Amino acid sequence: MTKEEVFSLIAEAIREVLPELEGRPFQHSDSLDDLGANSMDRAEIVMMVLEGMDLEIPLVETYGPHNLGELAQHLSDKAGAKAG
């Protein structure tokens, strides 16, 4: 999956977990913290994205990225490594 495809999955998951953000445009520089996601919300969002990507990695491997763009790139890279 490309970074943009993963970014779209992240945005969908955010809107599902945080319905108050429906209609809000997301930027690559946005962080889940800045969007009001608590630790449980963040875990749920990441799990939904991983499920949507059919990617199984430990959640701890998703803690490095600081914003949505970095998370999308990180997960895209992980999916590419799995496929390759």
N, C-alpha and C positions, 0 to 999 in steps of 0.2 A: 504494500500500500504506500502511496505517496504521502508526503508530509501534509499536503492539503486535504487528502481524503481522511487522514487521521484527525486533522484539526476539525473537520466537519463532524466526525463521530464525537469528539470531545464537546463541541458546542451542543450537539443533540443531548448528550448525557447531562450537561450542566443544566439545560432547560428542563429536563425531566426531574432532576434532583432538586433544583432551585427554581420552581415555577414562577417566582416573582421576577425572574430575569427574562421571561418570555418576550421576544421582540427586541431584546437588547443586542446590538452588534458586538461581537467579541473581536478583540485584537490579539495578535500574537504576543504582545507585551503584557497582556492581562495575566494576573496570577489568580489562582483559586482563592487564596486568602483575601485578596483585594475585592473579589466578587462576593465575599461573605460566606464562603464555604468553610465549615468547621472540619475537624479531622475525620469525622464519620462521613460527612458529605464527600470529602476528597477521596476517601477510600472507595465509596460507592461509585463515584464518577469514573475513577480509574478502572474499577472492576467491570463496569458496563462497557467501557471502551475496549478493554482486553477481550471481553466476550464477543463484542461486535467484530473484532479483528480475528477471532479464533486463535488468540495468542495466550499461551500459558507461561507466565513468568511470575516470580515472587514479587509481591507488592513493594518490598524493600528496594527492588531494582528500579522503581519509579520515583524515588524520593529526591534524586539529584536535580532535575529540572526546576528552574525558578519561575517559569511562566508557561503559558499555553503553547507558544511556539516551540519552546525547548522541549516540552513534553511530547508534542506531536512529532518532532524530529527524532527524539529518543525512541519512541514506540515504533516509528517507521523504520528506524535502523534495526531495532530488535526483530521486527517482522521480516526484514530483508535478510538478516542473519539466519533466521529460522528457515526461510525458503531456500537460501543458498546453501 
